[in-house]
Amino acid sequence: MSTRLLQVTGLRKDFPGLRALDDVSFELRSGEVLAIVGQNGSGKSTLVKVLAGVYRAEAGQVALGEGGDSAVPEMHFIHQTRALIPELSTVENLSLGSSRSRLRLARRRERRHAEQMIGSFGLSFDVTRPIRELSPAERTVVAVVRALDGWSSPENILVLDEPTAELHGEEVGKLFHVVRQVAAAGAGVIFISHRLDEVIDLSDRVLALRDGRVVGDVPSHECDHDRLIQLIVGRSIGSIERTALAGERELVLAAEGLGGDTVARADLRLHAGEIVGVSGLLGSGRESLAGLLFGARRRERGEVTVLGSPLAAGDPAAAVAAQLAYVPPDRHADGAVMEMSVRENLTLPGLGPLRRALGRLDRRAELGEVRQWIDSVGLRPPEPGRRLELFSGGNQQKVVIAKWLRLRPRALLLDEPTQGVDVGAKLSIYELIENAAREGAAVLVTSADAKELVEVCDRVLVMRDGEIVAELAGGALEEERLLREELGLDAQQAVHVFDEAEEEEIRA
Amino acid sequence: MPDQATPSLTELPAAPPPPAPQTPPAGEGEGGRLAAVLRWLSFRNISAIYIFAVIFVVFSIWVPDTFLAESTWRAMIDSQAITALVAIGLVLAVSSGAFNLAIGAEVGFGAILVAWCLTKLGAPIPVALALTVLAGALIGLLSGLLITFARIDSFIATLGVSSVLLAAISWVSGDQQILNLSHTFQQLGTGEFLIFTWPVWIMIAVGIVVWYVLERTSAGRHIYATGGNIDAARLAGVKTRRVIILSLAGCGMITALAGVLLTSTIATGDPTVGPAYLLPAFTAVFLGSTQFREGRFNVLGTVLVVYVLAAGVKGFQLAGAPTWIPDLFNGVALLTAVALAKFQARTSETHWLLRLLGRGKREEGHD
C-alpha cells in the first residue's frame, strides 16, 4: 500500500451567511491523482485556500504524512496565473524558488539545470525567454517544475488549481503527461478543473463537492461525463438541441482578407440568426479572430463590412455604433470594470437612451432595466448595486453578456465565453447565446473547447496557421473531426472519420 | 447556477434542492435596510467624520479658548477653500485614471499668469481670468495628449509637464513677485458674501458641478469606467482617449482658477506658491476615496477630508505645536488613507461588523 500523504477530516469553514465547507473529509495517497470537482460556490476554492493556509477552518483537521517518524510531505500550490513572474525567464523563475546559488550567479549551471528539468518532461523550449512569451502550457509546466525543483523526496503534494483553463487540446495533453509523471514518481496530485472530460481522463479518483459537502468520492473509471454532472449539479442536465437553419438569412457581418495578430488571412460571412464557431489550436488565429473583427485588436489588412457598410479598423466605439458586440476572453482584464457595480457595467456600452437634459442619467429607468436583465439572465445574488468583483466567474460572465444583449446587437462576437465558468452557468450562457441568435443576431463563438462548439454551433470554422482551413456543418460537425482538422491530420483519415459519422447517422 | 430553466429535470436525488448561493447578510427587506444604515455609519464608510469628532473633542478640551472661537473656524474655512478647489480638480483627473502630478505647478502657473496678464498686459479682470482658465485647459489638454497619443504613463507625462510649467513660471515672472494688483482684483479672493469669502462659494459651485458630472451623468460613468479599467471601457465603446483628455482639461481649468484665487487672496503673483498644493490635494483625494463610495474617488469625501485635516492641523497650531506639524500630519494621513483603502479592498466582504451581523442572523435562524 502506498503511503498516505494527506488526511483531511471533518473540515468546516463558515462565511457570513454561508457554510462554505461542511464536514469535508478525504485522503490522498502517494502516486494518486485526485480531482476535485464542483460548481462555483461549491466550496472547491475554499477548500484549496484552507489547505494553503489562507483561511482557517472552524473545525476539522488537515494532517500531512502518516504521523510518527515518517517524513512530513510538503504541499505546493500552482495557480494558473499567479505562479510566475512574467518578465523573468524560465531560468530566473526557477532559481527564485531555490536556495541554490544565491551568492554567485552560476548562470550557465542554472540554465543547464532548467533545460534538464524541462527536458525530463519531454519538452524543449528556450529557457532564457521571458515567461510571458511562452505558451500557457509551457508556463504551467514551468510552474510545476518550479514546485518540483528542490523537493528532497518525491512524496510530496502538488495542488493544481484550474491549470488547463487557458490550454487547448494538444497542450492539455502535454501538461497531463507531466502530471502523470509526477504522480508516477510518488507524489500526490490534487487537480481542480471545470472540464469534466479532463477530470475523468487524468485522475484516479474524483471528489465531488456540492454546497460545501462531499457528495461523491469515487474512482474515476467508475464515472463518466453524465454521472459527474449529476454529482456536481445534483440533477442531470438536458443538453441543448439545435434546429437546423431554414432558408437564406440576411448577411450581417462579412470580412475579406482580414489579417493582423495571429490571423494571416481570413474571409468569413456571418448571417442573421446563425451561430458560427471558430476552432483551432492556440496560435492558429482562433484567439485573435473575434477581436480583429470587432476592433479590439489591430487590423493590419482587409475589409470588414457590417450590413454592407465598411467598419473602421481598431475602433471599438465605431463597432459598438454599428451594433457589434464583443465579449473578450479575459473577463478581468478586458471584459468588465470589476470595481464598478452590476448596474454600472450593464449600462456602460449604451448610456445614450438613458440620457436626459443636461446629460443627466435617468437612474430610475436605468435601475428598472437593470433589474429586468438581472432577472432574465438569472444573476445570483440579484443585487444591482453589488460590485462585479464580488460575484462568481459565471455570474460575472452573465453580466458581461447581458450588457451587450441589452443593446440588441446585430452581431455578437464571443471569445471563449465559458472560460472559468462552472457547469451550471455554462448552460445558462449557452441559452443566452441561443436566444440572441433566435432574435436575429449573427453569433460568432471562438472556443478551445471542441465539445462546446459542437454542442452550440450551426457550423464551425477551423483555423490553422492563421487561415480558415475548413468549415464543418451538419453531420460533419463532430468533435473528433474538429480536432483532426485543427491538427491538420492527413485528409484521408479525416474523410474516413467523416464517413463513419455519416454512416452512424444513416444507421440512426 | 442552480435555478435556470432546464428542459429536463429527470431525477432529483435525496439531496435538498440547490440552495440560494452566497446571499450576503445585507439583503433586501427590513433587516437589509438596518444593515445598510449600519454599513453607511460604519467607520469604514465615514471614518473622516469620526476622526473629526475626535479632533474636535480633543482640541476643545486642550485649547478651548482659541479652538472654539468663531473666527478660527471662519479663517480655516476661507483659507482651505483653494486647497479644496485644487483637490476637486484632481478628483476629476484621477477618476479617469490620470494621476496628475502637475497639479501644483498648474496652480502656480495660473497664479503667475493672471498677475502677468493684469499688470504687464494690462488686461481687464474678466479677460485675464478667461485667458488664465483657457491656459489651464490647454495645459490639461497637453498632458492628456501626451498620455493618450504619445502613450506616456500619466505619472511621467505630468511630471514632465510639471517641470516645464515650473520653468514657464520662472520665465514669465523673472523669479520676481508680481505686485501692484488692483484692489478690485483683490476683492475676488478676500471679499465676503454672506458669511464666507468668494473662494469658498466658488469652490462649492465648482464642487457641485464636478459632483454632478461624475455622479449623475453618462460622462461621469465613462470617466469612472476609464479610470477603473481602461481596456474594458474601450471595448465597451467608451472613447477613452477623449475621456482622459477632457478630464485633464477640466482639471486644468479648475486648478488655473484656483491659481487666480490664490493670487487675488495674497495680493501677489508669487512664483513659489504652486507646488505646495500637490501633497495636500493628493492626500485629500486618496483619503477622500475611502469615504462614502467604497474606494471610489469622489468630490464629497475629498472636500470633507480637506477640512478634517485642516481642523487637525489648526488644532495643533493653536496648541503651540512646531511648524512642521502640518506636513507631518498630511503625510501620515496620506499613507494611512492608502493603507486603509487597501485594507478595505481586502476585507470588504469579511468586515468584522458584517461578519457580526451575519453571525447574529444565522444564530437566530438556528434557534
Interface residues (C-beta under 8 A of the other chain):
Chain A: F15 P16 G17 L18 Q39 G41 R210 D211 V215 Q230 V233 G234 R235 S236 I237 G238 F294 A296 P316 A317 A319 V320 A321 Y326 P328 A333 D334 G335 A336 V337 M338 E339 M340 E344 T347 L348 P349 L351 G352 L354 R355 L358 G359 R360 L361 R363 G378 R380 P381 E383 R386 R387 L390 S392 G394 N395 K403 G424 A425 L427 S428 E431
Chain B: M1 P2 D3 Q4 A5 T6 P7 S8 L9 T10 E11 L12 P13 A15 P18 P19 A20 P21 Q22 T23 P24 P25 G27 V213 R216 T217 S218 A219 R221 H222 Y224 A225 G228 N229 D231 A232 A233 R234 L235 A236 G237 V238 K239 E294 G295 R296 S348 E349 T350 L354 R355 L357 G358 R359 K361 R362
